[in-house]
Amino acid sequence: MSKLKIGVIISSTRPTRFGDKPAQWILEKANANPNIEAEIVDLRDFNLPFFDEMASNAWMPSQNPQAVAWQKKIGEFDGFIFVIAEYNRSITGALKNALDQAYVEWNKKAFGIVGYGTVGAARAAEHLRGIGVELQMVSTRSAVHIGGADFFAVHPLGQQNKPISEIEGSIGAGANDMLEQLVWWGNAAKAARAADAK
Protein backbone atom coordinates (compact mmCIF):
# COMPACT_ATOMS: atom_id res chain seq x y z
CA MET A 1 0.00 0.00 0.00
CA SER A 2 1.22 3.50 -0.82
CA LYS A 3 2.27 5.90 1.91
CA LEU A 4 -0.36 7.94 3.68
CA LYS A 5 -0.16 11.62 2.83
CA ILE A 6 -0.45 13.48 6.15
CA GLY A 7 -0.84 17.22 6.65
CA VAL A 8 0.73 18.66 9.80
CA ILE A 9 -1.51 21.65 10.46
CA ILE A 10 -0.14 24.52 12.55
CA SER A 11 -3.20 25.98 14.28
CA SER A 12 -1.92 29.35 15.49
CA THR A 13 -1.25 32.29 13.20
CA ARG A 14 0.23 34.70 15.76
CA PRO A 15 3.61 36.21 14.88
CA THR A 16 4.97 35.04 18.25
CA ARG A 17 3.52 31.54 18.11
CA PHE A 18 5.33 28.52 19.49
CA GLY A 19 3.69 26.03 17.11
CA ASP A 20 6.51 25.89 14.56
CA LYS A 21 8.80 24.10 17.03
CA PRO A 22 6.54 21.12 17.83
CA ALA A 23 5.33 21.05 14.22
CA GLN A 24 8.87 20.54 12.90
CA TRP A 25 9.51 17.92 15.59
CA ILE A 26 6.43 15.83 14.75
CA LEU A 27 7.01 16.33 11.01
CA GLU A 28 10.43 14.68 11.33
CA LYS A 29 9.02 11.84 13.43
CA ALA A 30 6.16 11.30 10.97
CA ASN A 31 8.45 11.23 7.95
CA ALA A 32 10.70 8.71 9.74
CA ASN A 33 7.73 6.34 9.71
CA PRO A 34 7.92 4.27 6.50
CA ASN A 35 4.13 4.45 6.07
CA ILE A 36 3.83 8.24 6.13
CA GLU A 37 4.68 11.13 3.82
CA ALA A 38 4.03 14.32 5.80
CA GLU A 39 4.21 18.03 5.09
CA ILE A 40 3.52 21.22 7.02
CA VAL A 41 0.24 23.02 6.31
CA ASP A 42 0.45 26.51 7.79
CA LEU A 43 -2.80 28.42 8.24
CA ARG A 44 -0.83 31.64 7.71
CA ASP A 45 -0.36 30.69 4.06
CA PHE A 46 -4.07 30.64 3.22
CA ASN A 47 -5.42 34.04 4.36
CA LEU A 48 -8.84 32.57 5.10
CA PRO A 49 -11.68 35.02 5.73
CA PHE A 50 -14.18 34.30 8.48
CA PHE A 51 -16.63 31.74 7.16
CA ASP A 52 -19.16 33.68 5.08
CA GLU A 53 -20.52 31.19 2.56
CA MET A 54 -24.23 30.59 1.94
CA ALA A 55 -23.75 27.12 3.43
CA SER A 56 -21.13 24.48 4.13
CA ASN A 57 -19.62 22.85 1.07
CA ALA A 58 -21.45 19.75 2.24
CA TRP A 59 -24.50 21.42 0.63
CA MET A 60 -23.18 23.71 -2.07
CA PRO A 61 -19.81 24.74 -3.57
CA SER A 62 -17.97 27.52 -1.80
CA GLN A 63 -17.52 30.82 -3.66
CA ASN A 64 -14.60 32.46 -1.88
CA PRO A 65 -11.34 31.73 -3.78
CA GLN A 66 -9.32 31.41 -0.55
CA ALA A 67 -11.81 28.90 0.83
CA VAL A 68 -11.71 26.91 -2.40
CA ALA A 69 -7.89 26.89 -2.36
CA TRP A 70 -7.98 25.68 1.25
CA GLN A 71 -10.43 22.91 0.40
CA LYS A 72 -8.26 21.81 -2.52
CA LYS A 73 -5.21 21.61 -0.25
CA ILE A 74 -7.03 19.68 2.48
CA GLY A 75 -8.40 17.32 -0.15
CA GLU A 76 -4.85 16.19 -1.01
CA PHE A 77 -4.36 14.43 2.33
CA ASP A 78 -5.28 11.04 3.76
CA GLY A 79 -5.07 12.32 7.33
CA PHE A 80 -3.81 15.05 9.58
CA ILE A 81 -1.81 15.92 12.66
CA PHE A 82 -3.13 19.07 14.30
CA VAL A 83 -0.51 21.00 16.25
CA ILE A 84 -2.69 22.90 18.69
CA ALA A 85 -2.37 25.65 21.21
CA GLU A 86 -5.04 25.99 23.90
CA TYR A 87 -6.84 29.33 24.01
CA ASN A 88 -9.28 29.64 26.92
CA ARG A 89 -9.88 25.87 27.10
CA SER A 90 -10.41 25.45 23.36
CA ILE A 91 -8.68 25.48 20.01
CA THR A 92 -7.64 28.71 18.32
CA GLY A 93 -10.22 30.74 16.43
CA ALA A 94 -8.04 30.41 13.33
CA LEU A 95 -8.25 26.62 13.45
CA LYS A 96 -12.00 26.57 14.12
CA ASN A 97 -12.52 28.84 11.11
CA ALA A 98 -10.27 26.64 8.95
CA LEU A 99 -12.22 23.55 10.00
CA ASP A 100 -15.50 25.30 9.14
CA GLN A 101 -14.22 26.36 5.70
CA ALA A 102 -14.37 22.75 4.46
CA TYR A 103 -16.46 19.68 5.11
CA VAL A 104 -16.26 17.15 2.32
CA GLU A 105 -12.45 17.27 2.34
CA TRP A 106 -12.25 16.32 6.06
CA ASN A 107 -14.71 13.42 5.80
CA LYS A 108 -13.64 9.84 6.55
CA LYS A 109 -10.06 10.74 7.38
CA ALA A 110 -7.98 10.14 10.50
CA PHE A 111 -6.20 12.68 12.67
CA GLY A 112 -3.79 12.88 15.56
CA ILE A 113 -2.98 15.76 17.89
CA VAL A 114 0.13 17.44 19.26
CA GLY A 115 -0.93 19.93 21.92
CA TYR A 116 1.08 22.39 23.96
CA GLY A 117 0.50 24.72 26.90
CA THR A 118 0.36 24.55 30.67
CA VAL A 119 -1.93 21.50 30.55
CA GLY A 120 -0.64 20.24 27.21
CA ALA A 121 -3.76 21.52 25.41
CA ALA A 122 -5.72 18.59 26.86
CA ARG A 123 -9.00 20.51 26.94
CA ALA A 124 -8.52 21.90 23.44
CA ALA A 125 -7.76 18.37 22.21
CA GLU A 126 -11.07 17.08 23.56
CA HIS A 127 -12.90 19.97 21.91
CA LEU A 128 -11.13 19.22 18.62
CA ARG A 129 -12.12 15.56 18.84
CA GLY A 130 -15.77 16.58 19.18
CA ILE A 131 -15.51 18.81 16.12
CA GLY A 132 -13.82 15.94 14.29
CA VAL A 133 -16.82 13.68 14.96
CA GLU A 134 -19.12 16.24 13.33
CA LEU A 135 -16.76 16.40 10.33
CA GLN A 136 -16.93 12.58 10.06
CA MET A 137 -13.30 12.14 11.06
CA VAL A 138 -11.68 9.59 13.35
CA SER A 139 -9.24 10.58 16.08
CA THR A 140 -6.36 8.54 17.37
CA ARG A 141 -6.65 7.55 21.02
CA SER A 142 -3.11 8.68 21.82
CA ALA A 143 -1.94 12.26 21.50
CA VAL A 144 1.13 14.27 22.43
CA HIS A 145 0.67 16.72 25.31
CA ILE A 146 3.57 19.11 25.91
CA GLY A 147 2.62 20.58 29.27
CA GLY A 148 3.79 21.68 32.67
CA ALA A 149 7.54 21.74 33.26
CA ASP A 150 8.17 20.18 29.83
CA PHE A 151 6.36 23.07 28.14
CA PHE A 152 8.31 25.70 30.05
CA ALA A 153 11.58 23.87 29.33
CA VAL A 154 11.13 24.10 25.55
CA HIS A 155 9.20 27.39 25.22
CA PRO A 156 11.18 30.62 24.83
CA LEU A 157 9.14 32.28 27.59
CA GLY A 158 10.31 29.59 29.99
CA GLN A 159 13.79 31.08 29.52
CA GLN A 160 15.28 27.66 28.80
CA ASN A 161 14.19 27.26 25.16
CA LYS A 162 15.58 23.74 24.97
CA PRO A 163 15.11 21.65 21.84
CA ILE A 164 12.12 19.32 22.00
CA SER A 165 14.52 16.38 21.85
CA GLU A 166 15.35 17.27 25.48
CA ILE A 167 11.86 16.17 26.59
CA GLU A 168 11.67 13.13 24.33
CA GLY A 169 11.55 10.86 27.37
CA SER A 170 8.24 12.42 28.40
CA ILE A 171 6.52 12.66 25.03
CA GLY A 172 8.28 10.30 22.61
CA ALA A 173 6.26 7.20 23.46
CA GLY A 174 3.00 9.10 23.07
CA ALA A 175 4.13 10.40 19.69
CA ASN A 176 5.03 6.92 18.48
CA ASP A 177 1.69 5.52 19.66
CA MET A 178 -0.20 8.34 17.99
CA LEU A 179 1.64 7.82 14.71
CA GLU A 180 1.04 4.06 14.71
CA GLN A 181 -2.66 4.64 15.38
CA LEU A 182 -2.76 7.29 12.66
CA VAL A 183 -1.30 4.79 10.20
CA TRP A 184 -3.85 2.11 11.17
CA TRP A 185 -6.89 4.37 11.04
CA GLY A 186 -5.54 6.28 8.05
CA ASN A 187 -5.16 3.10 6.01
CA ALA A 188 -8.56 1.79 7.11
CA ALA A 189 -10.25 5.04 6.12
CA LYS A 190 -8.32 5.24 2.84
CA ALA A 191 -9.39 1.72 1.88
CA ALA A 192 -13.01 2.48 2.79
CA ARG A 193 -13.00 5.68 0.74
CA ALA A 194 -11.59 3.76 -2.23
CA ALA A 195 -14.30 1.12 -1.86
CA ASP A 196 -17.00 3.82 -1.71
CA ALA A 197 -15.63 5.39 -4.91
CA LYS A 198 -16.09 2.18 -6.92
N, C-alpha and C positions, 0 to 999 in steps of 0.2 A: 504494500500500500504506500502511496506517495506521502510525503511529509505533510503534516498539518500546517497551514499558514495561520500564524497567530499574530494578532495586533496587540502591542503593548501600549495601552492608552494612558497618557499622562493627563490626570484629571484637573489639575490646577493650571491656571493661565497667569497667575501673578508674576510680576518681574522677579520677585524675591523668593519664588517657590523653591521647595526642597525636592520636589518630585523627580527631577532629572537624575539625582544620585541613585535612588532605589530602582528607577526605571532602567538605567544602564546596567545595574547589577543583575536584575532579573532577566534582562535581555540576553546577557552573556550566559546565564545559567540555562535559559530556554534554548538558545542556539547550540549549547553543548549537548542537548538531548538529541539523539539521532532521529527522533520522530517529529521534530519541530523545526520550522523555519519561521523565525520571529522578526518583527521590525517595529520600531517606535512609531506610534501615531500620536502626534502632538496636537491637542486642541487649538493651540495658538496658530497653527498653520491653516485653519479653516475659516476663521472670521465669521462664525455662525451668528446670525441675528437671533433674538429671542423668537421662539416658535410663534409664527404668525400665519400659518397655512389655514386654508378652509377646513381641513381635517387631516388626520394622520395619513401617511401614505399607505396604511392598511386599507383605506377607503378610496383614495384618489391620489393621482400623482402630485408631488410637490411642485411648486412654481418657482420658489427662490433658488437662484443658481448655486448659491453657497450650500444650501440644504441638499440639492441634487448631487453636488460634488462630494459632500460628506457621505451621502447614501451610497454612492458609487464606490468610495473608498472602503466603507464598512463591508460592503458586499463582496469584497475580494477575499475576506478572511473566513477561516473555518472555526475560529474561536478567538478569545480575547483574554488578556490579563489586564485588569484595571489597577492602576497605581493610584491609590486614593489617599487624599488628606481627609481629615474629619473637621467639618465646620459646624459648630453648634449641634453636635450629635448626628450629623447627616453628611451626605456627600456634598461636593461643591455645587454651586448653582450652574457653573459652566458644564459640569458633567451631566447634571440632570437635563439641561437644555439639549445637550448633544444626544442623550438617550432619546429624548422626545422628538428629535428631528428625523428619526428613522423608525421603522417598525419591521417591515418585511425583511430588511437586511440583518436584523438581530435574531430573527426567529430560528429556533431549532439549532442553536449553536451553544457551545460550552464556554464558561468563563471561570477564571481564577482571580484572586485578589491579593495585592500587596498593599497593606495599609500602614500608615505611619502617623504618629502623634503620641500624646501622653498615654493614651490607652490603646495605642496601636491601631487606631481607627476601627475598633471592634464594633462600635454602634453604627458607624457609617457603612461598614461591611454588611451588617444585617439589613440595613435599609436598602442597600444596593441589591442584595439577594431578593428582596421582595419586589423591587422594580423588575429584576430579571425574570421572575415568574410571570409577570404581566406581559413581558416582551417574548414569552415562550422560549426562554433560555434555561440552561441547566448550570447550576453552580457546583464547583468542586466543594467537597466537605472541608478540606484543609485550605488554609490561607496563611499568608505571612503577615505577622503583626509586629511592626517595629515600634515598641513602646517603652515607657518608663526610662530607666537608666540607659538602655540600649539606644533609644531615640536621642537622648541628650548627648550620648557619646559620639554619634555620627552626624548630628545636626550642627551647622555653624554657630547657632545661637547657644549651644551647649558649651562653647568655647574649646571643645576638644576637636571636633570636625574630623574624626577618624574615618578611614575608609570603611565601607560596609563589611569588607572581609574581616575586620576586627571583631564583629559580632556574629560571625558565621556560626559559632557554636550554639548560639541562641536561636537563630532563625533558619539555618541551613537545612535542617531535617524537614521543617514545615514547607520550605520552598520545594524540596525534592518530592515530598508527598503531593503537594499541589500540582506540580508539573506532571507527575505520573497519572493523577486523576484527570487532569486536563487532556492528556493523550487518550486515556480510555474513553471518556465521555465525548471528546472531540471526534474520535474515530467512529464511535457508535452513532453520533448525530450525523456525521458526514455520510455514512453508509445509508442511514434512513432517508436523508435528503435525496440521495442518488436514487434510491428505490422509489420515492414519491415522484421523481421526475420522469420515470419510465412510462 
